[in-house]
Amino acid sequence: DSDKAAHADAWPLGGMATVLGVGGRSTGKYYLEIYIIDTDGAFGSSVRHDFGITFMTFVGAGGSGLENGAGYRRAGVIMINNTDVGTVTQLFGGDVVGVAVNLDSGDIWFSYNGTWTQGDPSAGTSPEGSVTTGETYRPFISTESPINTHATLRISTTEFSYSVPTGFTQWAG
């Protein structure tokens, strides 16, 4: 089952790497979470750790998937299609990033530890922005530094720390 393959208990990343989930989605309204287990060491403004969705099927070393998708950057920035669309809270070990996306309209929202960074996906108000519609998206976790990041992709309601927004469903099918 491709949804089972999309789930990983933990993704240890070090150096320049991106991990893409399988079980892509192209239509519908979905929610997933990424639990940040820990991040080793400090980082500067040029060091990126990104968590989100992308329609890229291959991300080269050091790439993040944000060029064709949307994500929450560990340093506290929301990126959509490689454009900084807003400043949010920096991430540390123990934090949970929620992603709610309406793939039919392209609207996307992010949450930090259960609080939406902007708007309300249940009401369909004030998304962070829009991803390209008509593409097949997969979750991703990316690091662009020698600093290790350990995170868990959560795609099922049995794993979530927070409630799925009204009108959305878990990423797992």
N, C-alpha and C positions, 0 to 999 in steps of 0.2 A: 504494500500500500504506500503510495507516494507521500501521503500525509505523515505517516510514521517516519519515513526517511527525512522529512523536513525537520523533525524534532531532534535536537541534540541535547544531552544532559549538560554539557559544558563545552565551550569552544575556547581552548587556550590559544591565544594568538601572541606571537612575538615577532619582532622584525616587521617586514612589510608584507601584509597578507590580508586577504578578504575571504570570508566564508559565505557562500550563498546557500540558502535553503532550497529544497526542491518543493514540488507541490505548488506550482505557480497559479495565480489567479488573474483573470482578465476582466471579469464583470462581478458586480455585487458589492456588498458593504461588509467589510471585515475588520476584526480587531485582533491584535497580537500584542505580546509584551516581551521585553528583553530585560532580564534581571542581571544587573552588573554585580558579579560576585566580588571581584576585586580588580584593582589596577595597580601594578607595581611601579613605584617611583613617581617622580614629578614630571611634568611636561611643560614645554613652552608653547607659545602661540602658534608655532608652525607644526606642532605635532598633532595629528588627527586620529581620533577614535570615533567611528561613526556607526550608528545603529538605525536601521530603517528598512525601506523596500526599494528595489531597483528592477528595471526590466532588462538590464545587461545580463547576458548569459555567461560572459567571461569578464572577469575584472583582473587586470594585470597587477603585478607586484606593486604595492604602494597606492593602487587605485582604490576608490572607496565605494563606487556604485552610485554616488551622489550625482554624477554627471547625467545620469538617466534615471532619476528617482527622487526620493526624499528621505531625509534622515535627521536624527538628533546627534549633533556633534558633542562629544564628551566635554569640551571646553565651554559649552553653553551657547550654541548657535543652532538654529534650524536652517537646513539647506534644502532647497527644492530645485532640481535641474541645475545644479552647480551654482545657485544664487543664494546668498545669505538673505533670508527673509525675516529673521528676528533673533533677538538675544533672549536666552532662557537661562535657567539655573544649571550651573556646572554639575557634572555627574561624578559620583564617588562610589566605592564599594557599598553594596546594600541598596542602591537606588534601583527603581523600576521605571523604564520608559514604556509608555503605552502608545500604540499606533492604531488609529481608527482611519480607515480610508474607504471612500465611496468611489469605486473604480468606474462606475457609470458616469459620474460627473467629474471625477478627478479630484474632488475635495479631500483634503487630508488634515488630520489633527494629531497632536502629540500631547501626552500627559507626562508629568513628572511626579512620581509617587502618588498617583491617583488624582492629581489636580490638572485639569486641561490648561495648557500654556496659553491658549487663546480660544475663545468661542466654546461651543458645545455641539459635539457631533450628533447627539440625540435630537437636538432641535435643528440641526443643519446650519447653525449660525457661525459666522466668522472663522472659517477654516484658516490654517496657516498659509494656505495657497492651494494650487492644483497641480497634480501630476498629469502627464500625458495619458489620454484615454486610448483604448484600443490596443494596449500592450499587455503582455503577461508579466506580472510582478512576482518577485520572490523576496523573502526577508533576507537581510544581510547584516553581518557584523564585520567591521573592518578596522585595521590598525595601520598606521603609517609611522612607525617609530620602533626603536628597539625595546620599548616598554611593553611588558606582557599585560594583556587584558583577558580576564576570564569572565564569560557571560553565558547565560542560559536563554535560549529562545523558547518562549512559551506560546503555543499555538492552540491550546485547548482550555476550555473553561475550568477543568479540574486542576489546572496548573496556575491559573491567573491569581494575582494578588488583589485585583480590582475588578469591578463589574464591567461586563460588556455593555457599551452604550446601547440604549433602546434603538431597535431597527437594524442593528449590526449583528453579525454572527462570528463565532470563533474562526480563526484562519484554517484550522484543521477541518477537513470535510467530513 
